[in-house]
């Protein structure tokens, strides 16, 4: 019996989307909130605005161009962030529900808090 692992051509399922507000749940930036700028499902990583800032040493490429130190957001694993509900503004897990819209079933994400249950796309 061999263990099954994700190969390079398969992508992992990520629970957040670009534009979502998330909170970091562990590490150096624990508790910090930010907007998801980019999602990389193949690596299972996300880039969050204002979180995991790294300093890049940039060399000048053309004559007259200035090099130097640039601060930029770096990727972190998607499992380290939790979605913030847009209605109750609390970190939440995601549930899924289906609703019929214009004759087709549409999948919605749903806040898991019992007193909220807000549905969003």
C-alpha positions in Angstrom: 0.0 0.0 0.0 1.4 3.4 -1.0 0.3 6.7 0.2 -1.4 9.0 -2.3 0.1 12.5 -2.6 -0.6 15.5 -4.7 1.5 15.6 -7.8 2.8 18.8 -9.4 0.1 19.0 -12.0 -2.8 18.7 -9.5 -4.0 21.7 -7.6 -5.2 21.9 -4.1 -8.6 23.2 -3.1 -8.3 26.7 -1.5 -11.2 28.0 0.7 -10.6 31.7 0.0 -10.9 33.8 -3.1 -9.2 37.0 -4.3 -10.8 40.0 -2.7 -11.9 38.2 0.5 -11.1 39.6 3.9 -9.1 37.1 6.0 -7.4 36.9 9.4 -4.1 35.1 10.0 -4.6 32.4 12.6 -1.0 31.6 13.6 2.6 32.7 13.2 4.3 36.1 13.4 1.3 38.0 12.0 -1.3 36.2 14.1 -4.6 38.2 14.4 -3.8 40.6 11.6 -6.5 41.1 9.0 -6.1 41.8 5.3 -7.5 41.4 1.9 -6.5 38.5 -0.3 -4.5 39.9 -3.3 -3.7 36.6 -5.0 -4.5 32.9 -4.7 -2.2 30.1 -5.9 -4.2 26.8 -5.7 -1.3 24.8 -7.2 0.9 25.6 -4.2 -2.0 26.0 -1.7 -0.8 29.6 -0.9 -2.3 33.1 -0.7 -0.9 36.6 -0.7 -2.6 38.9 1.9 -2.2 42.7 1.8 0.0 43.9 4.7 0.9 40.4 5.9 4.2 38.5 5.6 6.2 41.5 4.4 9.7 40.6 3.0 12.5 42.9 1.9 13.8 42.3 -1.6 17.2 43.5 -2.8 16.6 44.8 -6.3 19.4 45.5 -8.8 19.1 48.3 -11.3 18.2 46.7 -14.7 18.7 49.6 -17.1 21.2 52.5 -17.0 19.8 55.3 -14.9 17.4 53.1 -13.1 17.7 53.0 -9.3 18.1 49.7 -7.3 17.5 49.3 -3.6 15.4 47.6 -1.0 11.7 47.0 -1.8 9.2 45.7 0.7 6.6 43.3 -0.7 4.0 40.8 0.5 5.1 37.2 0.4 2.9 34.1 0.0 1.7 32.1 3.0 -0.2 28.8 3.2 -3.9 29.1 2.8 -4.4 26.9 5.9 -2.9 29.7 8.0 -5.8 32.1 7.2 -9.4 32.1 8.0 -12.2 33.9 6.2 -13.9 36.9 7.9 -17.7 37.0 7.5 -18.7 40.2 5.7 -21.9 40.5 7.8 -20.9 39.7 11.4 -17.1 40.6 10.9 -15.9 37.5 12.8 -13.5 34.8 11.6 -15.5 31.8 10.4 -15.4 28.5 8.7 -17.2 28.0 5.4 -20.3 26.0 4.8 -21.9 25.6 1.4 -25.5 25.9 0.3 -27.3 25.7 -3.0 -30.0 28.1 -4.2 -32.0 28.1 -7.4 -31.3 31.3 -9.3 -32.9 31.8 -12.7 -33.6 28.1 -13.0 -30.1 27.0 -12.1 -28.6 25.7 -8.9 -25.9 28.2 -7.7 -23.4 27.3 -4.9 -23.1 29.9 -2.2 -20.6 30.1 0.7 -22.1 30.4 4.1 -21.0 31.7 7.5 -21.0 28.8 10.1 -21.9 31.0 13.1 -25.4 29.9 14.4 -26.6 33.5 14.9 -25.4 34.7 11.5 -25.7 32.1 8.6 -25.0 34.9 6.1 -24.7 33.6 2.5 -22.2 35.2 0.1 -20.6 34.3 -3.3 
